[in-house]
Amino acid sequence: MGMQRIGFLGLGAMGSGMASRLAAGGFTVSVYNRTRAKAEALAGPGITVAETPADAARDVDVLLVSLATADVVEDLLFGTGGALAAAAPGTIIADMSTVSPDAARAFADRVAAAGHRALDSCVLGNAQHAKDGELRFMIGGDAADVTALQPVFDVLAKEVVHLGDHGKGATAKVAMNLLMGVQMQSLAEAIVFGEQAGLDRGQLIKMIAASGYSSPMMKFKAGAMARRDFERADFKLALMRKDLMLALSDAQRYGVPMPATSASYEVLTAAVNAGLGDLDCAAVLSEVERQSGV
């Protein structure tokens, strides 16, 4: 009963699914989103719309944060009218955004200095997983705080892994997302190569999806590529580029060569520059086609 009141910042595809799931699970949820219409669309039993980030954080037991970039996290937590100043002492701030490990550690230090508790609570899954409570959480921070949030995880997650200190959850998320970025690139290349060599695109995609080379994610995105279903962005291409940039930045520090990630980043950058950033990351297919003269 100690974790019944939840504040929620960020109602993208993942955030809206999680907020709805929590309300259906009996929690009271105060939601804030910079585009207010997204928050108002969720208003109903168990969900109230906050006017400001501070309002969302007032009188809650835990504040969940699901935002696009570290800059937005900075603004909504620490900026003018930010959530942190309104949170009750000792509130758990669980940041589910994909940010650099350095940013996660810096946020945790500032949250602690303000008298609160922080977790980098990164998630794996898509919007449907969020709605169904099938997410996987990778967490950095104090083990006692992870335990305290277990009632929330029971509703949202099918797996929770505590990896250690602050920043470890963020590190794991970056590692996982670079895998996705490279797989999207290789899938697009295989499709365009096969088609240019005379194979039927539909048959090729079916074979790839059914093969031992295909991961569940690749099978899912192969379907999106087959349908050219890029407008409904399950994971925006621009955010995929951002996540590969985070990986490459830390790889320089650790002396890890990343030629495949670097190549994927370059194509994603070209795709963003071509105006594809707000489409699903599967739209990298369109950029590979363009570069191939298709």
Backbone as CSV, one residue per row, in Angstrom:
resi,resn,N_x,N_y,N_z,CA_x,CA_y,CA_z,C_x,C_y,C_z
1,MET,0.816,-1.215,0.000,0.000,0.000,0.000,0.850,1.266,0.000
2,GLY,2.157,1.148,0.248,3.010,2.310,0.322,3.400,2.888,-1.017
3,MET,2.997,2.271,-2.122,3.379,2.752,-3.450,2.146,2.932,-4.335
4,GLN,1.064,3.432,-3.764,-0.183,3.512,-4.513,-0.305,4.780,-5.351
5,ARG,0.401,5.834,-4.976,0.257,7.124,-5.669,1.462,7.344,-6.575
6,ILE,1.184,7.474,-7.857,2.268,7.535,-8.848,2.153,8.802,-9.675
7,GLY,3.282,9.490,-9.826,3.387,10.563,-10.802,4.063,10.023,-12.048
8,PHE,3.665,10.521,-13.210,4.206,9.978,-14.462,4.492,11.127,-15.417
9,LEU,5.759,11.243,-15.822,6.172,12.261,-16.791,6.522,11.601,-18.116
10,GLY,5.829,11.977,-19.181,6.156,11.469,-20.508,5.196,10.405,-20.970
11,LEU,4.388,10.738,-21.972,3.335,9.835,-22.416,3.458,9.521,-23.902
12,GLY,4.668,9.105,-24.287,4.847,8.564,-25.623,4.221,7.184,-25.704
13,ALA,4.601,6.429,-26.714,4.018,5.101,-26.901,4.222,4.222,-25.674
14,MET,5.407,4.274,-25.076,5.693,3.465,-23.900,5.040,4.033,-22.645
15,GLY,5.193,5.335,-22.441,4.674,5.948,-21.234,3.168,5.845,-21.109
16,SER,2.455,6.083,-22.199,0.995,6.014,-22.139,0.525,4.600,-21.825
17,GLY,1.221,3.603,-22.399,0.857,2.220,-22.105,1.083,1.864,-20.652
18,MET,2.214,2.323,-20.096,2.507,2.025,-18.694,1.540,2.738,-17.756
19,ALA,1.244,4.001,-18.033,0.331,4.751,-17.174,-1.053,4.106,-17.159
20,SER,-1.530,3.706,-18.320,-2.837,3.052,-18.406,-2.838,1.721,-17.660
21,ARG,-1.762,0.984,-17.798,-1.640,-0.302,-17.121,-1.669,-0.124,-15.595
22,LEU,-0.974,0.881,-15.104,-0.936,1.124,-13.665,-2.305,1.523,-13.134
23,ALA,-3.014,2.379,-13.862,-4.353,2.777,-13.433,-5.290,1.578,-13.397
24,ALA,-5.190,0.721,-14.413,-6.026,-0.484,-14.438,-5.668,-1.430,-13.295
25,GLY,-4.421,-1.336,-12.807,-3.974,-2.189,-11.709,-4.297,-1.643,-10.336
26,GLY,-5.026,-0.538,-10.262,-5.463,-0.024,-8.978,-4.655,1.128,-8.419
27,PHE,-3.635,1.587,-9.144,-2.853,2.740,-8.697,-3.557,4.040,-9.094
28,THR,-3.297,5.089,-8.343,-3.745,6.422,-8.749,-2.567,7.110,-9.417
29,VAL,-2.786,7.614,-10.622,-1.692,8.099,-11.456,-1.963,9.542,-11.868
30,SER,-0.992,10.407,-11.599,-1.056,11.799,-12.044,-0.075,11.953,-13.195
31,VAL,-0.569,12.305,-14.379,0.251,12.279,-15.582,0.507,13.682,-16.101
32,TYR,1.711,13.869,-16.653,2.053,15.118,-17.324,2.760,14.797,-18.631
33,ASN,2.387,15.536,-19.673,3.064,15.423,-20.955,3.150,16.805,-21.567
34,ARG,4.265,17.093,-22.231,4.440,18.422,-22.822,3.365,18.708,-23.864
35,THR,2.970,17.712,-24.629,1.816,17.847,-25.516,0.593,17.417,-24.720
36,ARG,-0.163,18.388,-24.258,-1.224,18.113,-23.288,-2.279,17.135,-23.827
37,ALA,-2.525,17.173,-25.126,-3.559,16.303,-25.696,-3.291,14.833,-25.393
38,LYS,-2.020,14.442,-25.354,-1.694,13.046,-25.055,-2.077,12.688,-23.622
39,ALA,-1.931,13.643,-22.715,-2.329,13.401,-21.328,-3.844,13.348,-21.212
40,GLU,-4.520,14.277,-21.863,-5.979,14.320,-21.778,-6.623,13.072,-22.357
41,ALA,-5.966,12.460,-23.344,-6.505,11.235,-23.938,-6.531,10.084,-22.945
42,LEU,-5.716,10.159,-21.899,-5.664,9.091,-20.897,-6.564,9.354,-19.698
43,ALA,-7.071,10.578,-19.556,-7.843,10.944,-18.372,-9.038,10.005,-18.197
44,GLY,-9.229,9.565,-16.961,-10.311,8.644,-16.670,-10.111,8.029,-15.308
45,PRO,-10.782,6.923,-15.026,-10.654,6.288,-13.714,-9.190,5.988,-13.379
46,GLY,-8.715,6.525,-12.274,-7.350,6.267,-11.818,-6.315,7.210,-12.376
47,ILE,-6.653,8.021,-13.391,-5.675,8.914,-14.038,-6.187,10.345,-14.030
48,THR,-5.383,11.250,-13.454,-5.673,12.680,-13.512,-4.567,13.372,-14.300
49,VAL,-4.910,14.469,-14.947,-3.960,15.212,-15.766,-3.388,16.366,-14.946
50,ALA,-2.059,16.400,-14.827,-1.380,17.456,-14.092,-1.090,18.632,-15.016
51,GLU,-1.144,19.830,-14.455,-0.887,21.031,-15.237,0.595,21.233,-15.518
52,THR,1.434,20.798,-14.568,2.880,21.004,-14.671,3.601,19.750,-14.168
53,PRO,4.896,19.606,-14.478,5.657,18.498,-13.897,5.613,18.513,-12.368
54,ALA,5.659,19.708,-11.785,5.596,19.811,-10.326,4.282,19.262,-9.798
55,ASP,3.188,19.566,-10.478,1.887,19.049,-10.042,1.841,17.527,-10.100
56,ALA,2.470,16.958,-11.115,2.479,15.495,-11.244,3.257,14.831,-10.116
57,ALA,4.259,15.532,-9.582,5.136,14.959,-8.561,4.664,15.224,-7.144
58,ARG,3.661,16.060,-6.985,3.212,16.452,-5.648,2.375,15.333,-5.012
59,ASP,2.720,14.968,-3.777,1.960,13.988,-2.990,1.920,12.609,-3.641
60,VAL,3.036,12.204,-4.252,3.108,10.851,-4.811,4.178,10.056,-4.066
61,ASP,4.098,8.745,-4.189,5.074,7.855,-3.559,6.261,7.597,-4.473
62,VAL,6.005,7.617,-5.772,7.060,7.383,-6.756,6.770,8.214,-7.988
63,LEU,7.820,8.740,-8.592,7.702,9.483,-9.840,8.386,8.681,-10.936
64,LEU,7.628,8.275,-11.939,8.153,7.538,-13.081,8.371,8.512,-14.242
65,VAL,9.519,8.384,-14.883,9.916,9.329,-15.928,10.225,8.547,-17.199
66,SER,9.549,8.891,-18.288,9.751,8.204,-19.567,9.803,9.253,-20.668
67,LEU,11.012,9.788,-20.896,11.193,10.923,-21.802,12.212,10.611,-22.887
68,ALA,12.245,11.449,-23.919,13.003,11.118,-25.121,14.501,11.307,-24.967
69,THR,14.928,12.360,-24.266,16.349,12.678,-24.198,16.716,13.172,-22.805
70,ALA,18.024,13.221,-22.547,18.508,13.729,-21.261,18.143,15.204,-21.083
71,ASP,18.129,15.971,-22.162,17.773,17.386,-22.060,16.342,17.568,-21.566
72,VAL,15.447,16.718,-22.035,14.051,16.817,-21.592,13.928,16.379,-20.132
73,VAL,14.653,15.334,-19.751,14.670,14.918,-18.343,15.161,16.073,-17.471
74,GLU,16.237,16.690,-17.894,16.797,17.835,-17.171,15.741,18.920,-16.975
75,ASP,15.045,19.251,-18.040,14.062,20.330,-17.995,12.895,19.991,-17.075
76,LEU,12.316,18.809,-17.221,11.099,18.481,-16.475,11.369,18.120,-15.023
77,LEU,12.575,17.657,-14.716,12.902,17.361,-13.322,13.460,18.569,-12.596
78,PHE,14.406,19.260,-13.224,15.180,20.273,-12.515,14.916,21.709,-12.968
79,GLY,14.189,21.880,-14.061,13.957,23.216,-14.590,12.902,23.980,-13.821
80,THR,12.565,25.173,-14.320,11.526,25.992,-13.708,10.195,25.242,-13.727
81,GLY,9.566,25.124,-12.569,8.333,24.350,-12.481,8.562,22.858,-12.554
82,GLY,9.819,22.454,-12.355,10.171,21.045,-12.462,9.632,20.204,-11.329
83,ALA,9.637,18.904,-11.554,9.004,17.970,-10.633,9.732,17.843,-9.307
84,LEU,11.051,17.925,-9.337,11.824,17.570,-8.148,11.520,18.472,-6.961
85,ALA,11.327,19.749,-7.221,11.096,20.685,-6.126,9.779,20.421,-5.402
86,ALA,8.816,19.797,-6.083,7.503,19.562,-5.485,7.382,18.189,-4.832
87,ALA,8.327,17.297,-5.103,8.227,15.930,-4.583,8.458,15.912,-3.076
88,ALA,7.742,15.036,-2.393,7.921,14.882,-0.956,9.284,14.277,-0.666
89,PRO,9.895,14.620,0.477,11.203,14.045,0.817,11.172,12.524,0.758
90,GLY,12.215,11.940,0.152,12.337,10.492,0.072,11.604,9.840,-1.074
91,THR,10.964,10.643,-1.940,10.266,10.080,-3.100,11.257,9.352,-4.008
92,ILE,10.848,8.195,-4.514,11.673,7.474,-5.489,11.428,8.061,-6.874
93,ILE,12.499,8.473,-7.520,12.435,8.979,-8.891,13.024,7.900,-9.792
94,ALA,12.179,7.213,-10.538,12.625,6.115,-11.398,12.612,6.584,-12.845
95,ASP,13.806,6.792,-13.400,13.933,7.309,-14.761,14.044,6.161,-15.744
96,MET,13.041,6.033,-16.594,12.997,4.969,-17.594,13.455,5.452,-18.963
97,SER,13.899,6.695,-19.040,14.381,7.262,-20.301,15.709,6.619,-20.695
98,THR,16.004,6.617,-21.997,17.304,6.138,-22.461,18.254,7.324,-22.531
99,VAL,19.156,7.385,-21.542,20.149,8.454,-21.466,21.512,7.807,-21.297
100,SER,22.557,8.601,-21.388,23.900,8.053,-21.205,24.099,7.636,-19.755
101,PRO,24.973,6.665,-19.508,25.283,6.299,-18.125,25.773,7.477,-17.298
102,ASP,26.561,8.361,-17.898,27.017,9.548,-17.179,25.844,10.426,-16.760
103,ALA,24.899,10.606,-17.659,23.728,11.407,-17.328,22.916,10.753,-16.226
104,ALA,22.775,9.432,-16.276,22.021,8.725,-15.237,22.675,8.912,-13.871
105,ARG,23.998,8.825,-13.831,24.705,9.016,-12.557,24.579,10.459,-12.064
106,ALA,24.672,11.400,-12.985,24.557,12.807,-12.601,23.155,13.117,-12.081
107,PHE,22.133,12.585,-12.758,20.769,12.786,-12.284,20.600,12.186,-10.891
108,ALA,21.144,10.996,-10.676,21.009,10.322,-9.378,21.650,11.148,-8.267
109,ASP,22.819,11.732,-8.546,23.492,12.562,-7.544,22.645,13.780,-7.184
110,ARG,22.055,14.397,-8.182,21.243,15.593,-7.923,19.936,15.249,-7.217
111,VAL,19.359,14.122,-7.569,18.143,13.666,-6.886,18.446,13.390,-5.414
112,ALA,19.564,12.722,-5.151,19.953,12.431,-3.770,20.222,13.709,-2.991
113,ALA,20.873,14.682,-3.627,21.176,15.949,-2.960,19.899,16.692,-2.578
114,ALA,18.828,16.449,-3.311,17.543,17.085,-3.015,16.735,16.303,-1.991
115,GLY,17.291,15.194,-1.499,16.614,14.422,-0.467,15.711,13.324,-0.966
116,HIS,15.936,12.897,-2.207,15.104,11.845,-2.784,15.960,10.634,-3.157
117,ARG,15.326,9.623,-3.744,16.016,8.392,-4.125,15.849,8.184,-5.626
118,ALA,16.932,7.773,-6.288,16.902,7.654,-7.749,17.203,6.232,-8.199
119,LEU,16.576,5.852,-9.296,16.894,4.602,-9.992,16.938,4.896,-11.485
120,ASP,17.941,4.352,-12.207,17.821,4.314,-13.654,17.158,2.984,-13.980
121,SER,15.870,3.091,-14.313,14.999,1.916,-14.468,14.663,1.730,-15.941
122,CYS,15.646,1.344,-16.717,15.477,1.267,-18.168,14.663,0.037,-18.560
123,VAL,13.934,0.159,-19.659,13.004,-0.896,-20.052,13.316,-1.418,-21.446
124,LEU,13.026,-2.695,-21.628,13.040,-3.324,-22.944,11.621,-3.747,-23.279
125,GLY,11.219,-3.466,-24.506,9.880,-3.844,-24.936,9.312,-2.779,-25.853
126,ASN,8.103,-3.030,-26.331,7.439,-2.068,-27.204,6.138,-1.599,-26.562
127,ALA,5.383,-0.806,-27.298,4.172,-0.218,-26.735,3.174,-1.285,-26.296
128,GLN,3.073,-2.360,-27.054,2.139,-3.424,-26.673,2.599,-4.122,-25.398
129,HIS,3.904,-4.330,-25.266,4.430,-4.907,-24.030,4.094,-4.020,-22.837
130,ALA,4.174,-2.698,-23.026,3.846,-1.769,-21.944,2.387,-1.907,-21.528
131,LYS,1.500,-2.016,-22.502,0.075,-2.160,-22.201,-0.232,-3.482,-21.514
132,ASP,0.534,-4.516,-21.871,0.257,-5.863,-21.364,1.035,-6.217,-20.106
133,GLY,1.903,-5.321,-19.631,2.706,-5.621,-18.454,3.795,-6.637,-18.723
134,GLU,4.361,-6.605,-19.935,5.354,-7.586,-20.343,6.735,-6.967,-20.555
135,LEU,7.014,-5.869,-19.894,8.297,-5.193,-20.055,9.389,-5.894,-19.259
136,ARG,10.625,-5.664,-19.678,11.809,-6.115,-18.927,12.539,-4.879,-18.409
137,PHE,12.805,-4.858,-17.112,13.468,-3.719,-16.488,14.921,-4.052,-16.175
138,MET,15.807,-3.115,-16.498,17.238,-3.208,-16.185,17.558,-2.009,-15.304
139,ILE,17.984,-2.253,-14.071,17.977,-1.183,-13.080,19.340,-0.963,-12.458
140,GLY,19.698,0.323,-12.316,20.857,0.736,-11.558,20.414,1.574,-10.373
141,GLY,21.025,1.336,-9.211,20.659,2.079,-8.011,20.650,1.192,-6.792
142,ASP,20.080,1.673,-5.718,20.063,0.964,-4.436,19.094,-0.210,-4.483
143,ALA,19.540,-1.373,-4.042,18.705,-2.575,-4.067,17.446,-2.402,-3.228
144,ALA,17.543,-1.665,-2.131,16.368,-1.463,-1.279,15.284,-0.677,-2.013
145,ASP,15.688,0.242,-2.870,14.709,1.019,-3.632,14.054,0.156,-4.720
146,VAL,14.811,-0.752,-5.288,14.238,-1.695,-6.250,13.169,-2.538,-5.561
147,THR,13.484,-3.025,-4.368,12.519,-3.824,-3.600,11.274,-3.017,-3.275
148,ALA,11.463,-1.745,-2.910,10.327,-0.895,-2.569,9.381,-0.703,-3.750
149,LEU,9.933,-0.730,-4.980,9.114,-0.533,-6.178,8.509,-1.824,-6.722
150,GLN,8.711,-2.925,-6.034,8.233,-4.211,-6.549,6.731,-4.216,-6.854
151,PRO,5.878,-3.567,-6.044,4.454,-3.542,-6.416,4.194,-2.910,-7.780
152,VAL,4.997,-1.911,-8.134,4.871,-1.286,-9.452,5.370,-2.238,-10.533
153,PHE,6.514,-2.871,-10.278,7.068,-3.804,-11.257,6.156,-5.004,-11.468
154,ASP,5.440,-5.423,-10.420,4.528,-6.558,-10.551,3.460,-6.295,-11.603
155,VAL,3.101,-5.025,-11.788,2.073,-4.666,-12.762,2.665,-4.442,-14.152
156,LEU,3.888,-3.919,-14.214,4.461,-3.512,-15.496,5.386,-4.535,-16.139
157,ALA,5.984,-5.412,-15.350,7.137,-6.176,-15.847,6.947,-7.677,-15.763
158,LYS,7.606,-8.365,-16.698,7.740,-9.813,-16.569,9.138,-10.199,-16.095
159,GLU,10.052,-9.216,-16.068,11.397,-9.480,-15.577,11.991,-8.184,-15.035
160,VAL,12.644,-8.287,-13.886,13.335,-7.148,-13.283,14.736,-7.609,-12.906
161,VAL,15.741,-6.930,-13.438,17.131,-7.288,-13.151,17.825,-6.080,-12.529
162,HIS,18.307,-6.248,-11.301,19.080,-5.186,-10.657,20.543,-5.433,-10.989
163,LEU,21.163,-4.461,-11.667,22.503,-4.650,-12.210,23.610,-4.052,-11.354
164,GLY,23.231,-3.233,-10.372,24.257,-2.628,-9.528,24.025,-1.149,-9.345
165,ASP,25.104,-0.382,-9.291,25.044,1.040,-8.983,24.353,1.850,-10.078
166,HIS,24.101,3.123,-9.741,23.516,4.048,-10.717,24.342,4.071,-11.997
167,GLY,23.654,4.092,-13.118,24.299,4.086,-14.427,24.340,2.714,-15.068
168,LYS,24.217,1.663,-14.257,24.298,0.312,-14.830,23.060,-0.012,-15.669
169,GLY,21.885,0.443,-15.233,20.694,0.234,-16.048,20.796,0.949,-17.373
170,ALA,21.303,2.188,-17.334,21.470,2.955,-18.566,22.477,2.298,-19.499
171,THR,23.561,1.765,-18.924,24.574,1.086,-19.739,23.965,-0.118,-20.457
172,ALA,23.188,-0.910,-19.726,22.564,-2.092,-20.325,21.608,-1.698,-21.443
173,LYS,20.853,-0.621,-21.235,19.891,-0.197,-22.261,20.611,0.247,-23.529
174,VAL,21.693,0.985,-23.379,22.454,1.417,-24.551,23.011,0.209,-25.300
175,ALA,23.536,-0.774,-24.541,24.066,-1.986,-25.173,22.982,-2.728,-25.944
176,MET,21.792,-2.832,-25.357,20.697,-3.530,-26.019,20.243,-2.779,-27.269
177,ASN,20.155,-1.457,-27.165,19.657,-0.691,-28.305,20.638,-0.642,-29.464
178,LEU,21.934,-0.739,-29.187,22.869,-0.783,-30.315,22.686,-2.084,-31.093
179,LEU,22.337,-3.162,-30.386,22.033,-4.415,-31.084,20.853,-4.236,-32.032
180,MET,19.833,-3.547,-31.561,18.660,-3.330,-32.403,19.010,-2.477,-33.613
181,GLY,19.799,-1.426,-33.395,20.160,-0.552,-34.498,20.931,-1.277,-35.582
182,VAL,21.890,-2.100,-35.180,22.696,-2.835,-36.157,21.842,-3.876,-36.876
183,GLN,20.934,-4.526,-36.142,20.059,-5.506,-36.782,19.127,-4.855,-37.801
184,MET,18.600,-3.673,-37.479,17.737,-2.975,-38.433,18.499,-2.650,-39.719
185,GLN,19.745,-2.231,-39.568,20.574,-1.924,-40.730,20.826,-3.166,-41.575
186,SER,21.200,-4.253,-40.938,21.508,-5.473,-41.689,20.255,-6.043,-42.339
187,LEU,19.111,-5.938,-41.671,17.856,-6.409,-42.259,17.522,-5.601,-43.508
188,ALA,17.643,-4.287,-43.417,17.356,-3.445,-44.579,18.306,-3.766,-45.732
189,GLU,19.588,-3.954,-45.439,20.552,-4.274,-46.484,20.233,-5.609,-47.146
190,ALA,19.869,-6.613,-46.340,19.557,-7.932,-46.900,18.360,-7.851,-47.841
191,ILE,17.342,-7.067,-47.453,16.141,-6.951,-48.275,16.451,-6.250,-49.597
192,VAL,17.155,-5.136,-49.520,17.450,-4.382,-50.747,18.406,-5.158,-51.643
193,PHE,19.420,-5.797,-51.055,20.350,-6.621,-51.840,19.609,-7.733,-52.574
194,GLY,18.757,-8.471,-51.841,18.044,-9.583,-52.457,17.122,-9.133,-53.562
195,GLU,16.423,-8.043,-53.344,15.495,-7.553,-54.353,16.239,-7.068,-55.600
196,GLN,17.338,-6.347,-55.406,18.109,-5.867,-56.545,18.721,-7.020,-57.338
197,ALA,18.947,-8.151,-56.655,19.503,-9.321,-57.341,18.420,-10.190,-57.973
198,GLY,17.165,-9.752,-57.877,16.088,-10.446,-58.580,15.162,-11.265,-57.727
199,LEU,15.353,-11.277,-56.409,14.442,-12.038,-55.551,13.157,-11.258,-55.319
200,ASP,12.077,-12.002,-55.075,10.811,-11.376,-54.726,10.897,-10.863,-53.284
201,ARG,10.594,-9.594,-53.103,10.748,-8.977,-51.779,9.904,-9.697,-50.720
202,GLY,8.638,-9.952,-51.038,7.759,-10.597,-50.063,8.265,-11.963,-49.648
203,GLN,8.686,-12.763,-50.627,9.212,-14.090,-50.301,10.469,-13.992,-49.445
204,LEU,11.344,-13.064,-49.797,12.604,-12.913,-49.060,12.330,-12.529,-47.608
205,ILE,11.439,-11.572,-47.405,11.143,-11.135,-46.040,10.540,-12.275,-45.225
206,LYS,9.668,-13.060,-45.834,9.092,-14.208,-45.124,10.173,-15.207,-44.725
207,MET,11.119,-15.453,-45.631,12.196,-16.391,-45.332,13.081,-15.869,-44.202
208,ILE,13.382,-14.578,-44.250,14.206,-13.985,-43.191,13.499,-14.104,-41.846
209,ALA,12.224,-13.750,-41.821,11.474,-13.757,-40.568,11.365,-15.161,-39.972
210,ALA,11.314,-16.176,-40.826,11.153,-17.546,-40.344,12.478,-18.261,-40.090
211,SER,13.568,-17.605,-40.399,14.870,-18.261,-40.326,15.457,-18.244,-38.917
212,GLY,16.476,-19.047,-38.728,17.209,-19.048,-37.473,18.030,-17.802,-37.263
213,TYR,18.208,-17.003,-38.314,18.954,-15.757,-38.194,18.106,-14.636,-37.589
214,SER,16.799,-14.852,-37.528,15.892,-13.789,-37.125,15.635,-13.829,-35.622
215,SER,15.799,-12.697,-34.967,15.397,-12.539,-33.576,13.914,-12.171,-33.545
216,PRO,13.252,-12.258,-32.368,11.852,-11.810,-32.296,11.675,-10.365,-32.766
217,MET,12.636,-9.515,-32.409,12.544,-8.120,-32.837,12.689,-8.006,-34.344
218,MET,13.630,-8.755,-34.938,13.821,-8.686,-36.383,12.571,-9.187,-37.102
219,LYS,11.955,-10.232,-36.576,10.722,-10.747,-37.180,9.635,-9.676,-37.140
220,PHE,9.524,-8.990,-36.024,8.520,-7.929,-35.863,8.767,-6.797,-36.849
221,LYS,10.008,-6.363,-36.952,10.329,-5.249,-37.840,10.343,-5.667,-39.306
222,ALA,10.619,-6.946,-39.581,10.511,-7.426,-40.960,9.080,-7.258,-41.456
223,GLY,8.115,-7.507,-40.569,6.717,-7.298,-40.935,6.428,-5.837,-41.236
224,ALA,6.987,-4.950,-40.419,6.797,-3.511,-40.662,7.408,-3.103,-41.995
225,MET,8.592,-3.664,-42.318,9.224,-3.348,-43.595,8.420,-3.907,-44.755
226,ALA,7.861,-5.096,-44.582,7.059,-5.694,-45.650,5.835,-4.830,-45.954
227,ARG,5.217,-4.284,-44.901,4.015,-3.454,-45.063,4.358,-1.989,-45.312
228,ARG,5.651,-1.644,-45.153,6.093,-0.245,-45.180,5.280,0.564,-44.165
229,ASP,5.131,-0.017,-42.999,4.335,0.577,-41.928,5.271,1.402,-41.041
230,PHE,5.635,2.562,-41.532,6.627,3.392,-40.851,6.016,4.578,-40.110
231,GLU,4.788,4.949,-40.446,4.181,6.142,-39.851,3.898,5.937,-38.368
232,ARG,3.448,4.749,-37.987,3.186,4.466,-36.569,4.515,4.103,-35.911
233,ALA,5.146,5.082,-35.317,6.511,4.898,-34.819,6.506,4.200,-33.465
234,ASP,6.825,2.909,-33.471,6.995,2.169,-32.230,8.298,2.578,-31.552
235,PHE,9.305,2.906,-32.363,10.603,3.398,-31.881,11.105,4.348,-32.963
236,LYS,11.098,5.639,-32.674,11.441,6.620,-33.696,12.877,6.453,-34.183
237,LEU,13.049,6.623,-35.484,14.370,6.484,-36.094,15.365,7.475,-35.484
238,ALA,14.937,8.690,-35.213,15.842,9.685,-34.632,16.318,9.266,-33.247
239,LEU,15.458,8.598,-32.493,15.863,8.131,-31.162,16.824,6.950,-31.271
240,MET,16.646,6.121,-32.283,17.610,5.042,-32.514,18.985,5.624,-32.822
241,ARG,19.027,6.646,-33.661,20.293,7.311,-33.959,20.913,7.864,-32.684
242,LYS,20.102,8.504,-31.845,20.592,9.056,-30.588,21.205,7.975,-29.704
243,ASP,20.570,6.825,-29.648,21.074,5.748,-28.791,22.392,5.169,-29.312
244,LEU,22.537,5.076,-30.628,23.820,4.618,-31.173,24.915,5.641,-30.912
245,MET,24.551,6.922,-30.937,25.522,7.961,-30.610,25.995,7.811,-29.159
246,LEU,25.081,7.488,-28.244,25.457,7.264,-26.849,26.441,6.098,-26.741
247,ALA,26.175,5.026,-27.472,27.067,3.862,-27.437,28.450,4.213,-27.970
248,LEU,28.499,4.924,-29.081,29.787,5.269,-29.687,30.596,6.203,-28.789
249,SER,29.911,7.095,-28.104,30.599,8.018,-27.212,31.309,7.278,-26.080
250,ASP,30.620,6.348,-25.439,31.246,5.592,-24.354,32.261,4.586,-24.881
251,ALA,32.054,4.076,-26.088,33.009,3.126,-26.659,34.381,3.767,-26.826
252,GLN,34.424,5.051,-27.162,35.711,5.746,-27.265,36.415,5.762,-25.917
253,ARG,35.654,5.986,-24.853,36.241,6.023,-23.517,36.854,4.673,-23.140
254,TYR,36.163,3.593,-23.504,36.606,2.267,-23.094,37.512,1.585,-24.116
255,GLY,37.768,2.245,-25.237,38.634,1.671,-26.248,38.032,0.483,-26.967
256,VAL,36.710,0.486,-27.120,36.016,-0.622,-27.787,35.746,-0.240,-29.243
257,PRO,36.315,-0.961,-30.219,36.007,-0.660,-31.620,34.581,-1.065,-31.951
258,MET,33.891,-0.220,-32.677,32.491,-0.494,-33.025,32.237,-0.169,-34.489
259,PRO,32.855,-0.896,-35.398,32.658,-0.578,-36.810,31.229,-0.785,-37.297
260,ALA,30.557,-1.835,-36.822,29.183,-2.078,-37.266,28.247,-0.996,-36.734
261,THR,28.416,-0.631,-35.459,27.586,0.423,-34.880,27.850,1.755,-35.576
262,SER,29.117,2.037,-35.881,29.464,3.277,-36.567,28.796,3.359,-37.937
263,ALA,28.826,2.257,-38.672,28.208,2.244,-39.998,26.696,2.458,-39.896
264,SER,26.060,1.826,-38.915,24.615,1.996,-38.725,24.291,3.432,-38.356
265,TYR,25.126,4.024,-37.521,24.923,5.409,-37.114,24.985,6.343,-38.319
266,GLU,25.916,6.088,-39.222,26.043,6.950,-40.400,24.796,6.889,-41.280
267,VAL,24.255,5.696,-41.460,23.049,5.568,-42.290,21.855,6.205,-41.596
268,LEU,21.740,6.020,-40.282,20.652,6.653,-39.543,20.759,8.175,-39.590
269,THR,21.976,8.684,-39.537,22.174,10.128,-39.643,21.697,10.635,-41.001
270,ALA,22.047,9.908,-42.052,21.577,10.285,-43.385,20.051,10.227,-43.456
271,ALA,19.463,9.227,-42.807,18.002,9.088,-42.808,17.334,10.246,-42.077
272,VAL,17.910,10.649,-40.941,17.376,11.804,-40.215,17.479,13.059,-41.070
273,ASN,18.612,13.237,-41.725,18.806,14.409,-42.584,17.863,14.399,-43.784
274,ALA,17.393,13.214,-44.156,16.442,13.093,-45.264,14.995,13.254,-44.800
275,GLY,14.806,13.540,-43.514,13.465,13.797,-43.005,12.728,12.591,-42.471
276,LEU,13.440,11.496,-42.189,12.794,10.268,-41.741,12.815,10.092,-40.215
277,GLY,13.301,11.080,-39.485,13.542,10.915,-38.058,12.332,10.588,-37.227
278,ASP,11.152,11.107,-37.595,9.948,10.863,-36.803,9.239,9.567,-37.183
279,LEU,9.752,8.878,-38.198,9.173,7.588,-38.584,9.753,6.481,-37.712
280,ASP,9.163,5.304,-37.787,9.694,4.154,-37.062,11.101,3.821,-37.567
281,CYS,11.895,3.247,-36.683,13.277,2.929,-37.061,13.356,1.959,-38.233
282,ALA,12.282,1.204,-38.497,12.270,0.322,-39.668,12.368,1.102,-40.969
283,ALA,12.118,2.413,-40.912,12.216,3.257,-42.102,13.652,3.413,-42.577
284,VAL,14.613,2.870,-41.841,15.982,2.841,-42.358,16.017,2.117,-43.706
285,LEU,15.051,1.240,-43.938,14.922,0.582,-45.242,14.832,1.614,-46.362
286,SER,14.068,2.671,-46.144,13.912,3.695,-47.176,15.235,4.379,-47.495
287,GLU,16.064,4.590,-46.463,17.361,5.220,-46.695,18.300,4.286,-47.443
288,VAL,18.308,3.000,-47.100,19.136,2.040,-47.817,18.677,1.948,-49.270
289,GLU,17.374,1.978,-49.491,16.852,1.993,-50.861,17.338,3.226,-51.610
290,ARG,17.243,4.373,-50.965,17.660,5.617,-51.619,19.135,5.565,-51.998
291,GLN,19.960,5.099,-51.086,21.388,5.023,-51.372,21.701,3.988,-52.443
292,SER,20.770,3.029,-52.634,20.967,1.997,-53.641,20.330,2.368,-54.985
293,GLY,19.701,3.522,-55.052,19.086,3.945,-56.289,17.775,3.277,-56.565
294,VAL,17.137,2.702,-55.557,15.856,2.015,-55.741,14.739,3.050,-55.721
